[in-house]
Amino acid sequence: MSPALDLGYRLVAGGMSVYCARQAYYGLVERKIQFVSDDWLDWSRWSSQMFDRDTMPVRYWMQLVGTAFTSLLCLVAVFIGWWQPNG
């Protein structure tokens, strides 16, 4: 693999990790978190829902745990990268 591609991969994964960690932190502090839509073509109002901890606790915690887990996975990707054994 090209060293430039590996560096770019790690930079993008690091940026995603910081972004998701900040979103999870602010979700805990403000007691509400925004829904992350995985549909790139959905620009409707349903793709930007806000979940409050007091009114929708199950959806709030599902979104918060998913965001924190994504941050952790991206952080692992920064340190491991595209691991390939020397064969």
Secondary structure as the mmCIF struct_conf table of DSSP 4:
data_model
#
loop_
_struct_conf.conf_type_id
_struct_conf.id
_struct_conf.beg_label_comp_id
_struct_conf.beg_label_asym_id
_struct_conf.beg_label_seq_id
_struct_conf.end_label_comp_id
_struct_conf.end_label_asym_id
_struct_conf.end_label_seq_id
HELX_RH_AL_P HELX_RH_AL_P1 PRO A 3 GLU A 30
TURN_TY1_P TURN_TY1_P1 ARG A 31 ARG A 31
STRN STRN1 LYS A 32 GLN A 34
TURN_TY1_P TURN_TY1_P2 TRP A 40 LEU A 41
BEND BEND1 SER A 44 SER A 44
HELX_RH_3T_P HELX_RH_3T_P1 ARG A 45 SER A 48
STRN STRN2 MET A 50 ASP A 52
TURN_TY1_P TURN_TY1_P3 ARG A 53 THR A 55
HELX_RH_AL_P HELX_RH_AL_P2 PRO A 57 ILE A 80
BEND BEND2 TRP A 82 TRP A 82
#
